[in-house]
Amino acid sequence: MSVELDELRDQIDEVDKLMVELLSRRLTLVEKVGEVKSKHGLPIYAPDREAAMLASRRKEAEKQGVPPQLIEDILRRTMRESYSSEKDAGFKCLKPELRPVVIIGGKGQLGSLFARMFKLSGYQVKILGSQDWDKADELLSDAGLVVVTVPIHLTLGVIDKLTNLPEDCILCDLTSVKKKPLQHMLDAHKGPVVGLHPMFGPDVPSLAKQVIVHCDGRSKEQYQWLIDQCAIWGASLCELQAEEHDHSMTLIQALRHFTSFVYGYHLSKENPSLDKLLRVSSPIYRLELMMVGRLFGQDPNLYGDIILSSEENIEMIQRFHKRFTEAVELLNHKDKNRFVDSFRDVSDWFGDYSLQFMSESQNLLKHANDSIHRG
């Protein structure tokens, strides 16, 4: 049996080597694709092309007796690597005549990321850091685009200083709050204004599939190239009114960050062994614990600023507290029937999204299970 098993393993090794060679060939082709895309100003992420390709490969897999989900998993992982490779190839410059891009806060993590993306696209980039304000007039006097990316609590004060920009200069910010910064930009500057909110952190390997929300301020036709440039970088663009954006962020960011904070705070007071919790956790519980722990590995000032950035956030959290208390009352009365009724009401509200989220989360959990390293 040992000889037979060794022979089979040798054959598997050979197939694995062929797979590595094919993946290397694919990545080389991707580099060439990136060069062509850059030359013609095409986005690195083409959702229609990706969807059609995956559907075709799934059909081919079925014909070969290979699980379709397996080939899709392999291809999606390969494409993520491909997007990371394409990001270094450079991008078409949509506004080559643009005067310098000045990034206020460009030494920070997010500012550095966007400075890099502009440079890869051929723009001249200047950085205005917190220690550089004595040179501000010089740096800003010929700016074609000014990007404000500083901590939330400093944003409005920085914007209020920008009253002498060239009239045709585009002024934008990268803040997670939009209504107040947008209004301050409109008050400070008479030229084109747009608010941007990158819905990702500075550690992303590529902007492919990353969401950037944009809120119109003034003269959209003059800054549209900037939105298009973000699309070339691979971002998925979503246009919202500033108020609609801020209301959405109250639920997506402020409430979620606060509930994660409270859960982590509660765990720290209960003081369980995290090692033991991880050992008994299935992938979904491990993911939930990871998402909470991830919060506490980052800058507390950032999350404090996000949560406390508006009265609407606080009011939303207070309503959540009220509903949490209502839910606890079901437990106090040991009222399982009311709990089930409430559960069904929420299930009805989610509707078909429940099944969609079940399917999507199953795929995520498969990847999570593969990546878990148990001691």
C-alpha positions in Angstrom: 0.0 0.0 0.0 2.9 2.4 0.8 4.3 2.1 -2.7 0.9 2.6 -4.3 0.3 5.7 -2.1 3.7 7.1 -2.8 3.1 6.8 -6.6 -0.2 8.6 -6.3 1.4 11.4 -4.2 4.1 11.8 -6.8 1.5 12.3 -9.5 -0.3 14.8 -7.3 3.0 16.7 -6.8 3.5 16.8 -10.6 0.0 18.2 -11.1 0.7 20.8 -8.4 3.9 21.9 -10.1 1.9 22.3 -13.4 -0.6 24.4 -11.5 2.2 26.6 -10.2 3.6 27.0 -13.7 0.1 27.9 -15.1 -0.5 30.5 -12.3 2.9 32.0 -13.0 2.0 32.3 -16.7 -1.4 33.8 -15.8 0.2 36.5 -13.6 2.6 37.3 -16.4 -0.3 37.8 -18.8 -2.1 39.9 -16.2 0.9 42.3 -16.1 0.6 42.7 -19.9 -3.1 43.3 -19.5 -2.4 46.0 -16.9 0.0 47.7 -19.4 -2.7 47.7 -22.1 -5.4 49.0 -19.6 -3.0 51.8 -18.6 -2.3 52.7 -22.2 -6.0 53.0 -23.0 -7.3 54.3 -19.7 -9.4 51.2 -18.8 -10.3 50.4 -15.2 -8.3 47.5 -13.6 -11.7 46.1 -12.4 -14.2 45.2 -15.0 -17.2 43.6 -13.2 -19.1 42.5 -16.4 -15.9 40.8 -17.7 -15.3 39.1 -14.3 -18.8 37.9 -14.0 -18.9 36.5 -17.5 -15.6 34.8 -17.1 -16.6 33.1 -13.8 -19.8 31.9 -15.2 -18.0 30.4 -18.2 -15.4 28.6 -16.0 -18.1 27.2 -13.8 -19.8 25.6 -16.8 -16.5 24.2 -18.0 -15.8 22.8 -14.5 -19.2 21.1 -14.4 -18.4 19.4 -17.8 -15.1 18.2 -16.3 -16.7 16.9 -13.1 -15.0 19.6 -11.0 -17.0 21.3 -8.4 -17.9 24.8 -9.8 -17.4 26.5 -6.5 -13.9 25.1 -6.3 -12.8 26.6 -9.6 -14.5 29.9 -8.7 -12.7 30.0 -5.4 -9.3 29.4 -7.1 -10.0 32.1 -9.7 -11.3 34.7 -7.3 -8.1 34.2 -5.2 -6.0 34.5 -8.3 -7.8 37.6 -9.4 -7.2 39.3 -6.1 -3.5 38.7 -6.6 -3.9 40.0 -10.2 -5.4 43.2 -9.0 -2.6 43.7 -6.6 -0.1 43.2 -9.4 -1.9 45.6 -11.8 -1.9 48.4 -9.3 1.9 48.8 -9.7 1.7 49.0 -13.5 0.7 52.7 -13.6 -2.5 54.2 -14.8 -3.6 56.5 -17.6 -3.6 60.2 -16.6 -7.0 61.6 -17.4 -6.0 65.2 -16.8 -2.3 65.6 -17.9 -2.6 69.4 -18.0 -3.6 69.6 -14.3 -1.5 71.7 -12.1 0.0 70.1 -9.0 -2.2 67.9 -6.7 -1.7 69.1 -3.1 -2.6 66.6 -0.4 -3.1 68.1 3.0 -2.3 65.4 5.4 -0.4 63.5 2.7 2.0 62.0 5.2 -0.7 60.1 6.9 -1.6 56.5 5.9 -4.7 57.3 3.7 -3.0 60.5 2.4 0.1 58.5 1.4 -2.1 55.9 -0.4 -3.8 58.5 -2.5 -0.5 60.4 -3.1 0.9 57.1 -4.5 -2.2 56.5 -6.7 -1.9 60.0 -8.2 1.8 59.6 -8.8 1.3 56.2 -10.5 -1.1 58.1 -12.7 1.4 60.7 -13.7 0.3 63.7 -11.7 2.7 66.0 -9.9 2.0 65.6 -6.1 2.9 68.0 -3.3 2.4 67.2 0.4 1.2 69.8 2.9 1.8 68.3 6.4 1.0 69.7 9.8 4.5 71.2 10.1 4.4 72.8 6.6 1.8 75.5 7.0 4.5 78.2 6.8 4.8 77.1 3.2 1.1 76.7 2.6 0.7 79.8 0.4 3.5 78.7 -1.8 2.2 75.1 -2.1 -1.4 76.1 -2.7 -0.9 79.1 -5.0 -0.7 77.0 -8.2 -2.7 73.9 -7.1 -5.0 72.2 -9.6 -6.5 69.9 -7.0 -6.4 70.1 -3.2 -7.2 67.0 -1.2 -7.9 67.3 2.6 -7.2 64.1 4.5 -6.7 64.9 8.2 -8.3 63.6 11.4 -12.1 64.4 11.5 -11.7 66.8 14.5 -9.2 68.9 12.5 -11.0 68.8 9.1 -13.3 71.8 9.4 -10.5 74.0 10.8 -8.2 73.1 7.9 -10.8 73.7 5.3 -11.6 77.1 6.7 -7.9 78.1 6.0 -8.3 77.4 2.3 -9.8 80.7 1.2 -7.1 81.7 -1.4 -7.1 78.8 -3.7 -7.0 79.4 -7.5 -10.5 79.8 -8.7 -10.4 76.8 -11.0 -8.8 74.6 -8.3 -10.8 71.5 -7.3 -11.2 71.2 -3.5 -12.2 67.8 -2.0 -11.9 66.0 1.3 -11.6 62.3 2.2 -13.5 62.5 5.5 -16.0 59.9 6.7 -18.5 62.7 7.5 -19.8 64.7 4.5 -22.4 67.4 5.3 -20.4 69.8 7.4 -17.1 69.4 5.5 -18.9 69.9 2.2 -20.6 73.1 3.4 -17.3 74.5 4.8 -15.6 73.8 1.5 -18.4 75.6 -0.4 -18.0 78.5 2.0 -14.2 78.7 1.8 -13.8 78.2 -2.0 -15.7 79.5 -5.0 -14.5 76.9 -7.4 -15.3 73.2 -8.0 -16.0 71.2 -4.8 -16.6 67.5 -4.2 -16.7 65.4 -1.0 -15.1 61.9 -1.2 -15.3 59.1 1.4 -13.1 56.0 0.7 -14.9 53.1 2.4 -11.6 51.3 3.1 -8.5 51.5 5.1 -5.0 52.5 3.9 -3.8 48.8 4.1 -5.8 47.6 1.0 -3.6 45.8 -1.5 -5.5 47.5 -4.4 -8.4 49.9 -5.0 -10.1 47.2 -7.1 -13.7 46.7 -5.9 -13.2 49.2 -3.1 -16.1 51.6 -2.6 -15.6 55.4 -2.8 -18.7 57.5 -2.1 -18.8 61.0 -3.7 -21.0 63.9 -2.8 -21.5 66.8 -5.2 -20.6 70.2 -4.0 -20.2 72.5 -7.1 -19.2 72.4 -10.7 -19.5 68.6 -11.3 -18.4 68.9 -14.9 -15.1 70.3 -13.8 -14.2 67.5 -11.3 -15.8 64.6 -13.2 -12.4 63.5 -14.4 -11.4 62.9 -10.7 -14.3 60.5 -10.3 -13.4 58.8 -13.6 -9.7 58.5 -12.4 -10.9 56.7 -9.3 -12.8 54.3 -11.5 -9.6 53.6 -13.5 -7.9 52.8 -10.2 -10.6 50.1 -9.9 -12.8 51.7 -7.3 -16.6 51.2 -7.3 -18.2 54.7 -7.2 -21.4 55.5 -5.4 -22.9 59.0 -5.6 -25.0 60.2 -2.6 -26.3 63.5 -1.2 -24.3 64.6 1.8 -27.2 64.1 4.2 -28.0 60.7 2.8 -24.3 59.7 3.2 -24.1 60.8 6.8 -27.3 59.0 7.7 -26.0 55.8 6.1 -22.7 56.1 7.9 -24.6 56.4 11.2 -25.8 52.8 10.7 -22.8 51.4 8.8 -20.0 52.9 10.8 -21.0 54.7 14.1 -23.5 52.1 15.4 -21.4 49.1 14.3 -18.2 50.5 15.8 -20.0 51.4 19.0 -21.6 47.9 19.4 -18.2 46.3 18.7 -16.6 48.6 21.4 -19.3 47.6 23.9 -18.9 43.9 23.2 -15.1 44.2 23.6 -15.6 46.3 26.7 -17.9 43.6 28.1 -15.4 40.8 27.3 -12.6 42.7 29.0 -14.7 43.0 32.2 -15.8 39.3 32.1 -12.1 38.5 31.5 -12.4 35.1 29.7 -9.4 33.2 28.3 -9.3 34.4 24.6 -7.2 31.4 23.8 -9.9 29.0 25.1 -12.6 30.9 23.3 -10.8 30.7 20.0 -10.2 26.9 20.4 -13.9 26.2 20.9 -15.1 28.7 18.2 -16.4 27.6 14.9 -15.4 29.9 11.9 -18.4 32.2 12.2 -17.8 32.9 15.9 -14.1 33.3 15.3 -14.8 35.8 12.6 -17.1 37.8 14.9 -14.5 37.8 17.6 -11.8 38.8 15.1 -13.9 41.7 13.9 -14.3 43.0 17.5 -10.7 42.4 18.3 -9.6 44.1 15.1 -11.3 47.4 16.3 -9.0 47.4 19.4 -5.9 47.0 17.3 -6.4 50.4 15.7 -6.3 54.1 16.7 -9.0 54.8 19.4 -9.0 58.5 18.4 -10.2 57.6 14.9 -13.2 55.6 16.2 -14.0 58.2 18.9 -14.1 60.8 16.2 -16.4 58.7 14.0 -18.8 57.8 16.7 -18.9 61.3 18.2 -18.9 63.2 14.9 -22.6 64.0 15.0 -25.7 64.3 17.2 -27.4 61.9 14.8 -24.9 59.2 15.7 -25.5 59.6 19.4 -29.3 59.7 18.9 -29.1 56.5 16.8 -27.1 54.7 19.5 -29.6 55.9 22.2 -32.4 54.3 20.1 -30.4 51.2 19.8 -30.0 51.2 23.6 -33.8 51.5 24.0 -34.4 48.6 21.7 -31.7 46.5 23.4 -33.5 47.1 26.7 -36.8 46.1 25.1 -35.2 42.8 23.9 -33.8 42.2 27.4 -37.3 42.5 28.8 -38.3 39.5 26.7 -35.6 37.5 28.6 -36.7 38.9 31.9 -40.2 37.6 31.3 -38.9 34.4 29.8 -41.3 35.2 26.9 -40.2 32.8 24.1 -43.3 33.4 22.1 -42.7 37.1 21.9 -39.1 36.5 21.1 -40.0 34.2 18.2 -42.6 36.7 16.9 -40.0 39.5 17.0 -37.5 37.3 15.3 -39.9 36.6 12.5 -40.8 40.2 12.1 -37.1 41.0 11.6 -36.8 38.1 9.2 -39.7 39.4 7.2 -38.0 42.8 7.1 -34.8 41.3 5.7 -36.8 39.4 3.1 -34.8 37.8 0.3 -31.6 39.3 1.6 -31.6 36.7 4.4 -31.1 33.9 1.9 -28.6 36.0 -0.1 -26.6 36.8 3.0 -26.7 33.1 4.0 -25.2 32.1 0.7 -22.5 34.8 0.7 -21.6 34.2 4.3 -21.2 30.4 3.7 -18.5 31.2 1.1 -16.7 33.6 3.5 -16.8 30.9 6.2 -15.2 28.3 3.9 -12.3 30.7 3.4 -12.1 31.5 7.1 -12.0 27.8 8.0 -9.2 27.2 5.5 -7.1 30.1 7.0 -7.5 29.2 10.7 -4.3 28.1 12.3 -5.1 26.1 15.4 -2.5 25.5 18.1 
